[in-house]
């Protein structure tokens, strides 16, 4: 689905929801999970990860997690505009509203907590990766949540042009090497609260990738480790 078809479909859905008078509240999604460690010290990233493995997700403090997401080289508005990445206050409000509408619909379907959504292009050069990136960015625009884009398209290197840092190892490297840690394939994107995992350096078909046990372990661990993070898979 290209950006124009996505935009038209979302506008139609937005009009139908407005006619039905449906609420668009996102407050349920923004509720933090209760912090059970009353007598524990304030969590650090290492403690968050350790607690997530031992007691998921009751000891998770989303406010600390969001504060620790790094973005050392943020894109400027001009750079975002050049790359057609959405941002708060952009001139094309219709495009922004279309992504916001899709974000609201996905949240309403998922209920509370994080969720995973897969985006797949119908063909090459259809702008699918950019659409998936902007969908993830729309979640990250909410200061109460974060987003993660996982690029699983091993035949497309467009992500490098949308990210403000150099990337190396990614999904295929992680799947092929059980000694790798998730942190070694997470990269800042240049957009606040949006992280990315690139496809990686190893050749792999989509069928092999998604049918592997290691890939399922990756998605399961990402969801358990980061309860406030929406995960967008680009396939």
C-alpha positions in Angstrom: 0.0 0.0 0.0 1.5 3.4 -1.0 1.2 6.6 1.0 -1.7 8.0 -1.2 -3.8 4.8 -0.8 -3.1 4.7 2.9 -4.0 8.4 3.3 -7.3 8.1 1.4 -8.3 5.0 3.3 -7.6 6.6 6.6 -9.5 9.8 5.7 -12.5 7.7 4.8 -12.3 5.8 8.1 -11.9 9.1 10.0 -15.0 10.5 8.4 -17.0 7.4 9.2 -15.9 7.4 12.9 -16.7 11.1 13.2 -20.2 10.5 11.8 -20.8 7.7 14.3 -19.6 9.9 17.1 -17.0 7.4 18.4 -14.6 8.6 21.0 -10.9 8.7 20.2 -9.5 8.6 23.7 -6.0 7.2 24.1 -5.9 7.5 27.9 -6.2 3.8 28.5 -3.1 3.1 26.5 -1.2 5.8 28.4 -1.8 4.3 31.8 1.4 3.2 33.4 1.7 -0.3 34.8 1.8 -0.2 38.6 5.3 0.0 40.1 5.5 -2.8 42.7 9.0 -2.2 44.0 8.0 0.3 46.7 11.0 -0.3 48.8 13.5 -0.7 46.0 15.8 2.0 44.6 14.7 3.9 41.6 15.4 1.6 38.5 18.2 2.1 36.1 18.2 0.6 32.6 20.1 -2.5 33.8 17.7 -3.0 36.7 14.7 -2.5 34.4 16.0 -5.2 32.1 16.8 -7.5 35.1 13.4 -6.9 36.7 11.7 -7.4 33.3 13.2 -10.9 33.1 12.4 -11.8 36.7 9.1 -10.1 37.3 7.5 -9.0 34.0 5.9 -6.5 33.9 5.0 -5.4 37.5 8.3 -3.8 38.3 8.5 -1.9 35.1 8.6 1.9 35.4 7.8 3.4 32.0 8.8 6.9 32.9 12.3 5.8 33.6 12.4 3.7 30.4 11.3 6.6 28.2 13.9 8.9 29.8 16.7 6.5 29.0 16.0 6.1 25.3 18.9 7.9 23.7 18.8 10.1 20.6 22.3 11.5 20.3 22.0 13.0 16.8 18.3 14.1 16.3 17.1 15.1 12.9 16.3 18.8 12.4 12.9 19.7 11.0 14.5 20.5 7.7 16.1 17.1 7.6 12.8 15.4 8.6 11.0 17.2 5.8 13.7 16.2 3.2 13.2 12.6 4.2 9.4 12.8 4.3 9.4 11.8 7.9 6.4 13.1 9.9 6.9 15.5 12.8 4.9 17.6 15.2 3.9 20.9 13.6 4.6 19.8 10.0 2.8 21.9 7.3 1.0 18.9 5.7 -1.6 18.4 8.5 -3.7 16.0 6.4 -0.8 13.5 6.2 -0.2 13.8 10.0 -3.9 13.4 10.7 -3.9 10.2 8.6 -1.1 8.6 10.6 -2.7 9.8 13.9 -6.0 8.2 12.9 -4.3 4.9 12.1 -2.4 5.1 15.4 -5.7 5.6 17.3 -7.4 2.7 15.5 -4.5 0.3 16.3 -4.4 1.3 19.9 -8.2 0.9 20.3 -7.9 -2.6 18.8 -5.0 -3.5 21.0 -6.3 -2.1 24.3 -3.9 -1.4 27.1 -0.2 -2.2 26.8 2.1 -2.6 23.9 1.5 -4.5 20.7 3.1 -5.6 17.5 1.9 -4.7 14.0 3.4 -6.0 10.7 3.5 -3.8 7.6 4.2 -5.4 4.2 4.5 -3.7 0.8 2.6 -4.9 -2.2 5.7 -4.4 -4.5 9.1 -3.0 -4.8 9.6 0.8 -4.7 6.1 1.4 -3.2 7.3 3.4 -0.3 6.5 0.7 2.2 9.4 1.2 4.5 8.8 4.9 4.7 5.2 4.3 5.6 6.2 1.8 8.3 8.8 4.2 9.6 6.2 7.0 9.8 3.7 4.7 11.5 6.3 4.0 14.2 7.1 7.7 14.4 3.5 8.5 14.9 3.5 6.4 18.1 6.8 8.0 19.2 5.2 11.5 18.9 3.2 10.6 22.0 5.4 11.6 24.9 4.0 8.8 27.0 5.0 6.0 24.7 7.9 4.8 22.6 8.2 2.9 19.4 10.5 0.4 17.7 10.8 -0.2 14.0 12.1 -3.7 13.1 13.2 -3.9 9.5 12.9 -7.5 8.2 13.3 -6.7 4.5 16.7 -8.1 3.8 16.6 -6.9 0.1 16.1 -3.2 0.9 18.6 -0.8 2.5 16.4 2.3 2.5 16.4 2.4 6.3 20.0 3.8 6.4 18.8 7.0 4.8 16.1 7.5 7.4 18.3 7.0 10.5 20.8 9.5 11.8 23.4 7.0 12.9 25.5 4.3 11.3 24.1 0.8 11.7 25.6 -2.6 11.3 24.3 -5.8 12.9 20.6 -6.4 12.8 17.8 -9.0 12.8 19.6 -11.6 10.6 22.8 -11.3 12.7 20.8 -11.8 15.9 18.9 -14.8 14.5 22.2 -16.4 13.4 24.2 -15.8 16.6 22.6 -16.9 19.9 25.4 -15.1 21.8 24.2 -11.6 20.7 22.2 -9.4 23.0 19.3 -7.3 21.9 21.0 -4.1 22.9 23.7 -4.8 20.3 21.2 -4.4 17.4 19.1 -1.4 18.8 19.9 2.0 17.3 18.6 5.5 17.8 16.7 6.8 14.8 17.1 10.6 15.0 13.4 10.8 16.1 12.7 11.1 19.8 11.5 7.9 21.5 11.9 5.9 18.2 14.5 3.2 18.0 15.2 0.9 15.1 16.6 -2.6 14.4 17.9 -2.9 10.9 17.6 -6.1 8.7 21.2 -7.0 9.3 24.2 -8.0 7.3 23.5 -11.7 6.7 21.6 -13.0 3.7 18.3 -14.5 4.6 14.9 -15.0 2.9 11.8 -13.7 4.6 10.4 -17.3 4.9 13.6 -18.5 6.7 13.6 -15.4 8.9 10.0 -15.5 10.1 9.9 -19.3 10.5 13.0 -19.4 12.8 12.6 -20.0 16.5 15.2 -17.3 17.2 13.0 -14.7 15.5 10.0 -15.6 17.6 12.2 -15.4 20.7 13.3 -11.9 19.6 9.8 -10.5 19.2 8.7 -12.2 22.5 11.6 -10.7 24.4 11.1 -7.2 22.9 7.4 -7.2 24.0 8.3 -8.4 27.5 11.3 -6.2 28.0 9.6 -2.9 26.8 5.9 -2.9 27.8 5.5 0.7 26.8 6.9 0.3 23.3 4.8 -0.2 20.2 6.6 -2.5 17.7 6.3 -2.1 14.0 7.6 -4.8 11.7 8.5 -4.0 8.2 8.4 -7.1 6.0 
